[in-house]
Amino acid sequence: MRQGFVIPVYNHGDTLGAVVSELEKYNLPIIVVDDGNDAQNKALIDGVARANKNVTVITNKRNRGKGSSVCRAVSFAKQMGITHLFQIDADGQHDTQATCRDFLEESKANPDALICGCPELDDTIPPARLKAKKISNGYTQFVSLCKEKIPDSMCGYRIYPVEPFYKIMRRAWIDSHMGFDSEILVRMIWAGVPVVYKQVRVTYPVGGKSNFRTVRDNLHISFMFTRLTIEMCLRFPWLKARQMKRQKKLREDKR
């Protein structure tokens, strides 16, 4: 197993340094994706890369979205021999200091699994964001045919096993923007990848910058769930049969 980090960056060059500084102590490769930033943010990203020996920057000529950036990083990670890629947002909202090591150890203990962050939210979360999360969680559980509750489908703090991710993105078109986190979770579940949820504290600082664009991203998310619903209906017999087989195996293992 070889672990590494990916940090997609758009308009968060000013917070990237603190995130990378916290990750440097693990001495693992850090892939930073410059997602078509302006000159000021590019300069901040380049400064972080010069100051940290483990950082490699890959650049999108224009803003392509979080999903597109992570998918590109997965291909890059595979070439580097990285088997497990830890996705972390550049805005510093996740408490990496308290949880990063636990997530890495959990991935080592469950190498076949997607280790997915489950946010411990406080009063700083905007009400509209909380409502959107609840709606997204419900739709994700529906289209994934998952009987277990999905506590959060939109968290950008998770460790992907690279090989199944790479196979999925070679076969399917994945949302390039804010629908990405939910869609890749659904497709991982469809592919039979186990999911382990772990708590991570999340704060939304006053005055923090958000890349969420209400019209554009809601359209992306709506279209994404529409596509997945149609695909779920087409896949239903196969998905249901595999689900029943997996449940039977779990019952047998408990005996």
Salt bridges, closest charged atoms under 4 A:
ASP14 OD1 - LYS209 NZ 3.39
GLU22 OE2 - LYS25 NZ 2.59
ASP34 OD2 - LYS42 NZ 2.77
ASP89 OD1 - LYS66 NZ 3.40
GLU105 OE2 - LYS108 NZ 3.70
GLU106 OE1 - LYS198 NZ 3.61
ASP152 OD2 - LYS133 NZ 3.06
GLU163 OE1 - LYS78 NZ 2.78
ASP175 OD1 - HIS220 ND1 3.04
ASP181 OD2 - LYS66 NZ 2.65
GLU183 OE2 - ARG187 NE 2.95
GLU183 OE1 - ARG227 NH2 2.71
ASP217 OD2 - ARG216 NH2 3.03
GLU231 OE1 - ARG187 NH2 2.81
GLU231 OE2 - ARG235 NE 2.93
ASP253 OD2 - LYS249 NZ 3.18
